[in-house]
């Protein structure tokens, strides 16, 4: 994905998880970035160009630990919405 502006600036993206993270009915992508020790969200825009808008990092101040190597999405609090 060389030259992709949505992914530019990510140091070492290692894993991703897809889920509707903002409740709009479209799957978004959460990316674990090992080198940057962060999680980034690529929010789906419904098929426009580009297909995703990068929201980075989200939420601000969320501790992910040093060099995350995995990520998952699921409904952790039972509200019917996934949490990455």
Secondary structure in CASP SS format (residue, H / E / C, confidence):
PFRMAT SS
TARGET T0000
AUTHOR 0000-0000-0000
METHOD secondary structure of the structure
MODEL  1
X C 1.00
X C 1.00
X C 1.00
X C 1.00
X C 1.00
X C 1.00
X C 1.00
X C 1.00
X C 1.00
X C 1.00
X C 1.00
X C 1.00
X E 1.00
X E 1.00
X E 1.00
X E 1.00
X E 1.00
X E 1.00
X E 1.00
X C 1.00
X C 1.00
X C 1.00
X C 1.00
X C 1.00
X C 1.00
X C 1.00
X C 1.00
X E 1.00
X E 1.00
X E 1.00
X E 1.00
X E 1.00
X E 1.00
X C 1.00
X C 1.00
X C 1.00
X C 1.00
X E 1.00
X E 1.00
X E 1.00
X E 1.00
X E 1.00
X E 1.00
X E 1.00
X C 1.00
X C 1.00
X C 1.00
X C 1.00
X C 1.00
X C 1.00
X C 1.00
X E 1.00
X E 1.00
X E 1.00
X E 1.00
X C 1.00
X C 1.00
X C 1.00
X C 1.00
X C 1.00
X C 1.00
X C 1.00
X C 1.00
X C 1.00
X C 1.00
X C 1.00
X C 1.00
X C 1.00
X C 1.00
X C 1.00
X C 1.00
X C 1.00
X C 1.00
X E 1.00
X C 1.00
X C 1.00
X C 1.00
X C 1.00
X C 1.00
X C 1.00
X C 1.00
X C 1.00
X E 1.00
X C 1.00
END
